[in-house]
Amino acid sequence: MSTVLITGTSRGIGLELATQYAADGWCVLATCRNPKTAKVLQKVQRQYPDTVYLHALDVGDHEQIERLGTFLREESVDILINNAGWGEKCATLADVTYESWEKSMRINAYATLKMAQVFLEQLARSRKKTIVTISSQMGSIAQNYSGTRYAYRASKATVNMIVKTLSVDLSPKGIVVTSLHPGWVKTDLGGSRALISVQESVSGLRQVIGRLTQAESGRFFAYDGTEIPW
Ligand SMILES: NC(=O)c1ccc[n+]([C@@H]2O[C@H](COP(=O)([O-])OP(=O)(O)OC[C@H]3O[C@@H](n4cnc5c(N)ncnc54)[C@H](OP(=O)(O)O)[C@@H]3O)[C@@H](O)[C@H]2O)c1
C-alpha cells in the first residue's frame, strides 16, 4: 500500500485529495490545523478507519512539523503533498500589508522547505519518492499579466524556486519534486466565480502526480498536464 502525506486537509483541495486517495486504497496521513473541528475529514476517517490517519499540523509552526516528523519517523511516505495555503483577499498596490506578506511566505513557501527537511528520510525510503507542492499560476513570473496580489504571488514564486532547488539537491536520492497549479477552483480561497470544481481539479492533479518521473522533476504543471513556464 502506498502512503500519501497531505497538509491542509480540513477543506477545499486538501480535503478532496485526502478523500480521493482514501477511496483509491491509499494510506492517507491527513494533516490539518484542528482535526477536532474538521467534521467532513472526520467522516472520511470513519469511512476508512484502517487507512486514514488524522494529525494536527499548523505548517506555519516549525516545531509542530518537527514533532510530527518524529512521531512518523518509522513511516515510508511515497508522496508528500504540500497543499496548505493562504492568500490575502484584496491586495492592490495601495493596500499591501507586510503582515500578510510574512504570513503568505510562512504558509505558502517556507513550509514546503521545512516539510522536505523533516520528512526526507521517510520519502527516501519509499517507492515513489515524490514531493508535490500545490503552487499557483499566480507564482509564474512569465505568466503574470494581471498584476495585484503582491504577497500571494511572491510567496508562490518563492515556493517555485524552493521546488526547483529541491529537485536539483534531491535528485541523487531519486526524489522527484514538482510544483502543480490546481486551476481556478471553487473553494473558500478560489471563490464561487472560479472555473472548475474541486473534484475536477483533484482528479486532474492525481493523474499528473501519478505520471511523474525524474524527467518531470523541477518543472511546473497545471492540473490538466500542461506545463507552466516559471
Ligand atoms: N482555489 C484556487 O483557485 C487555487 C488556485 C491556485 C492555487 N491554489 C492553492 O491550492 C491550495 C489549496 O487551496 P484551496 O483552494 O483548497 O483553499 P482553501 O479552501 O482556503 O483551503 C486552505 C487550506 O489550507 C489550510 N491552511 C491554511 N493555513 C494553514 C496553516 N498555517 N497550517 C495548516 N493548514 C493551513 C486551511 O486550513 P484551516 O481550515 O485550518 O484554515 C485549509 O485546509 C493552496 O496552496 C492554494 O494557494 C488554489
The ligand as an SDF file (V2000), in Angstrom:
LIG
                    3D

 48 52  0  0  0  0  0  0  0  0999 V2000
   -8.6590   27.5600   -5.2090 N   0  0  0  0  0  0  0  0  0  0  0  0
   -7.9130   28.0160   -6.2070 C   0  0  0  0  0  0  0  0  0  0  0  0
   -8.4310   28.5410   -7.2190 O   0  0  0  0  0  0  0  0  0  0  0  0
   -6.4160   27.8970   -6.1490 C   0  0  0  0  0  0  0  0  0  0  0  0
   -5.6900   28.3570   -7.2630 C   0  0  0  0  0  0  0  0  0  0  0  0
   -4.2960   28.2360   -7.2330 C   0  0  0  0  0  0  0  0  0  0  0  0
   -3.6700   27.6660   -6.1540 C   0  0  0  0  0  0  0  0  0  0  0  0
   -4.4120   27.2410   -5.0820 N   0  0  0  0  0  0  0  0  0  0  0  0
   -3.6770   26.6430   -3.9610 C   0  0  0  0  0  0  0  0  0  0  0  0
   -4.2750   25.4170   -3.5880 O   0  0  0  0  0  0  0  0  0  0  0  0
   -4.0220   25.1530   -2.2020 C   0  0  0  0  0  0  0  0  0  0  0  0
   -5.3260   24.8040   -1.5010 C   0  0  0  0  0  0  0  0  0  0  0  0
   -6.1870   25.9220   -1.6110 O   0  0  0  0  0  0  0  0  0  0  0  0
   -7.7780   25.8170   -1.5050 P   0  0  0  0  0  0  0  0  0  0  0  0
   -8.3220   26.4680   -2.7030 O   0  0  0  0  0  0  0  0  0  0  0  0
   -8.1940   24.4450   -1.1610 O   0  0  0  0  0  0  0  0  0  0  0  0
   -8.0140   26.8250   -0.2750 O   0  0  0  0  0  0  0  0  0  0  0  0
   -8.9890   26.7550    0.9920 P   0  0  0  0  0  0  0  0  0  0  0  0
  -10.2770   26.1200    0.6390 O   0  0  0  0  0  0  0  0  0  0  0  0
   -8.9840   28.1480    1.5260 O   0  0  0  0  0  0  0  0  0  0  0  0
   -8.2230   25.7700    1.9870 O   0  0  0  0  0  0  0  0  0  0  0  0
   -6.9690   26.1410    2.5040 C   0  0  0  0  0  0  0  0  0  0  0  0
   -6.4780   25.0110    3.3660 C   0  0  0  0  0  0  0  0  0  0  0  0
   -5.1940   25.3750    3.8550 O   0  0  0  0  0  0  0  0  0  0  0  0
   -5.2260   25.2150    5.2700 C   0  0  0  0  0  0  0  0  0  0  0  0
   -4.2930   26.0910    5.9590 N   0  0  0  0  0  0  0  0  0  0  0  0
   -4.2140   27.4380    5.9340 C   0  0  0  0  0  0  0  0  0  0  0  0
   -3.2420   27.8600    6.7470 N   0  0  0  0  0  0  0  0  0  0  0  0
   -2.7020   26.7490    7.3110 C   0  0  0  0  0  0  0  0  0  0  0  0
   -1.6570   26.5070    8.2360 C   0  0  0  0  0  0  0  0  0  0  0  0
   -0.9450   27.5120    8.7840 N   0  0  0  0  0  0  0  0  0  0  0  0
   -1.3710   25.2200    8.5710 N   0  0  0  0  0  0  0  0  0  0  0  0
   -2.0680   24.1990    8.0500 C   0  0  0  0  0  0  0  0  0  0  0  0
   -3.0830   24.3620    7.1790 N   0  0  0  0  0  0  0  0  0  0  0  0
   -3.3840   25.6210    6.8200 C   0  0  0  0  0  0  0  0  0  0  0  0
   -6.6530   25.5310    5.6640 C   0  0  0  0  0  0  0  0  0  0  0  0
   -6.8810   25.0340    6.9680 O   0  0  0  0  0  0  0  0  0  0  0  0
   -7.8970   25.7260    8.0260 P   0  0  0  0  0  0  0  0  0  0  0  0
   -9.2490   25.1360    7.7360 O   0  0  0  0  0  0  0  0  0  0  0  0
   -7.3400   25.3390    9.3490 O   0  0  0  0  0  0  0  0  0  0  0  0
   -7.8500   27.2120    7.7620 O   0  0  0  0  0  0  0  0  0  0  0  0
   -7.3890   24.7790    4.5670 C   0  0  0  0  0  0  0  0  0  0  0  0
   -7.4360   23.4010    4.8360 O   0  0  0  0  0  0  0  0  0  0  0  0
   -3.3510   26.4230   -1.6560 C   0  0  0  0  0  0  0  0  0  0  0  0
   -1.9610   26.2370   -1.5830 O   0  0  0  0  0  0  0  0  0  0  0  0
   -3.6960   27.4720   -2.6920 C   0  0  0  0  0  0  0  0  0  0  0  0
   -2.7600   28.5220   -2.7270 O   0  0  0  0  0  0  0  0  0  0  0  0
   -5.7640   27.3330   -5.0570 C   0  0  0  0  0  0  0  0  0  0  0  0
  1  2  1  0
  2  3  2  0
  2  4  1  0
  4  5  1  0
  4 48  2  0
  5  6  2  0
  6  7  1  0
  7  8  2  0
  8  9  1  0
  8 48  1  0
  9 10  1  0
  9 46  1  0
 10 11  1  0
 11 12  1  0
 11 44  1  0
 12 13  1  0
 13 14  1  0
 14 15  2  0
 14 16  1  0
 14 17  1  0
 17 18  1  0
 18 19  2  0
 18 20  1  0
 18 21  1  0
 21 22  1  0
 22 23  1  0
 23 24  1  0
 23 42  1  0
 24 25  1  0
 25 26  1  0
 25 36  1  0
 26 27  1  0
 26 35  1  0
 27 28  2  0
 28 29  1  0
 29 30  1  0
 29 35  2  0
 30 31  1  0
 30 32  2  0
 32 33  1  0
 33 34  2  0
 34 35  1  0
 36 37  1  0
 36 42  1  0
 37 38  1  0
 38 39  2  0
 38 40  1  0
 38 41  1  0
 42 43  1  0
 44 45  1  0
 44 46  1  0
 46 47  1  0
M  CHG  2   8   1  16  -1
M  END
$$$$
